[in-house]
Amino acid sequence: MRAKRKKPKEFSQKLVVISWVVTIVWIFLSYILAFFERNPNETVTVTLIIESFGVTLSYFCYQAILKTSRNKNGVDKDGVPFKISGKLEGLGIVKEDCQEGGNINENMY
């Protein structure tokens, strides 16, 4: 039995993760500054939190529009049309077996 390959993260997912990591580190550092009785800049922390929520919200909107577009055009999450997907399942072929990215040429079957 083959082990499932992890699907690599999209670039936009990486941006959201990086944004939240930077925000969490900045908040942590501001608490350290406050502990040592330094004057942390609260406006930067608030700005980073707002920015992180903005990045996350825009990512959610992007994914919702992408999902709607795929459903409207009859394409699954790997970019394979539903009619090809059904033929492959009927033949017992797994999409990942055909090509690396799961993209299958319609003329193959």
C-alpha positions as CSV (number, residue, x, y, z in Angstrom):
1,M,0.0,0.0,0.0
2,R,1.4,3.3,-1.0
3,A,1.8,6.2,1.4
4,K,-0.3,9.2,0.6
5,R,1.8,12.2,-0.6
6,K,1.1,15.4,1.2
7,K,-0.2,18.1,-1.1
8,P,2.1,21.1,-1.1
9,K,0.7,24.3,0.4
10,E,-0.4,27.0,-2.0
11,F,1.6,30.2,-2.0
12,S,-1.4,32.1,-0.6
13,Q,-1.6,29.6,2.3
14,K,2.1,30.2,3.1
15,L,1.5,34.0,3.1
16,V,-1.3,33.6,5.7
17,V,0.9,31.4,7.9
18,I,3.8,33.7,7.7
19,S,1.6,36.7,8.5
20,W,0.3,35.1,11.6
21,V,3.8,33.8,12.7
22,V,5.2,37.4,12.4
23,T,2.2,38.7,14.4
24,I,2.5,36.2,17.2
25,V,6.3,36.7,17.5
26,W,5.8,40.5,17.6
27,I,3.2,40.2,20.3
28,F,5.5,37.9,22.3
29,L,8.3,40.4,21.9
30,S,6.2,43.3,23.0
31,Y,5.3,41.4,26.2
32,I,9.0,40.7,26.8
33,L,9.7,44.5,26.4
34,A,6.9,45.3,28.9
35,F,8.3,42.7,31.3
36,F,11.7,44.5,31.3
37,E,9.9,47.8,31.8
38,R,10.8,49.1,28.3
39,N,8.2,51.0,26.3
40,P,6.7,48.6,23.7
41,N,5.0,50.2,20.8
42,E,1.4,49.2,21.1
43,T,0.3,50.7,17.8
44,V,2.6,48.4,15.8
45,T,1.1,45.4,17.6
46,V,-2.4,46.5,16.9
47,T,-1.5,47.3,13.3
48,L,0.0,43.8,12.8
49,I,-3.1,42.1,14.3
50,I,-5.4,44.1,12.0
51,E,-3.1,43.3,9.0
52,S,-3.1,39.6,9.8
53,F,-6.9,39.5,10.0
54,G,-7.0,41.4,6.7
55,V,-4.7,38.8,5.0
56,T,-6.7,36.0,6.4
57,L,-10.0,37.5,5.3
58,S,-8.8,38.2,1.8
59,Y,-7.5,34.6,1.6
60,F,-10.9,33.3,2.7
61,C,-12.6,35.4,0.0
62,Y,-10.1,34.2,-2.6
63,Q,-10.8,30.6,-1.7
64,A,-14.6,31.1,-1.8
65,I,-14.5,32.7,-5.2
66,L,-12.2,29.9,-6.5
67,K,-14.5,27.2,-5.1
68,T,-17.5,28.9,-6.7
69,S,-15.7,29.2,-10.1
70,R,-14.7,25.5,-10.0
71,N,-18.2,24.4,-9.2
72,K,-19.6,26.6,-11.9
73,N,-17.2,25.2,-14.5
74,G,-17.4,21.6,-13.4
75,V,-13.8,21.1,-12.2
76,D,-12.7,19.4,-9.1
77,K,-10.1,20.6,-6.7
78,D,-7.2,19.1,-8.7
79,G,-8.3,20.7,-11.9
80,V,-9.8,17.6,-13.5
81,P,-13.2,18.0,-15.1
82,F,-16.0,16.1,-13.4
83,K,-16.8,14.0,-16.5
84,I,-13.2,12.7,-16.7
85,S,-13.2,12.1,-13.0
86,G,-16.2,9.9,-13.2
87,K,-14.6,7.9,-16.1
88,L,-11.5,7.4,-14.1
89,E,-13.3,6.2,-11.0
90,G,-15.4,3.8,-13.2
91,L,-12.1,2.3,-14.5
92,G,-10.7,2.1,-11.0
93,I,-7.9,4.5,-11.8
94,V,-6.7,6.9,-9.1
95,K,-6.0,10.4,-10.4
96,E,-2.6,10.6,-8.6
97,D,-1.4,7.5,-10.5
98,C,-1.8,9.1,-13.9
99,Q,0.3,12.2,-13.5
100,E,2.3,14.0,-10.8
101,G,0.0,17.0,-10.3
102,G,-3.3,15.1,-10.9
103,N,-3.9,16.9,-14.2
104,I,-5.3,14.5,-16.8
105,N,-5.6,15.0,-20.5
106,E,-9.2,14.6,-21.6
107,N,-8.0,12.7,-24.7
108,M,-6.3,10.0,-22.6
109,Y,-9.6,8.0,-22.1
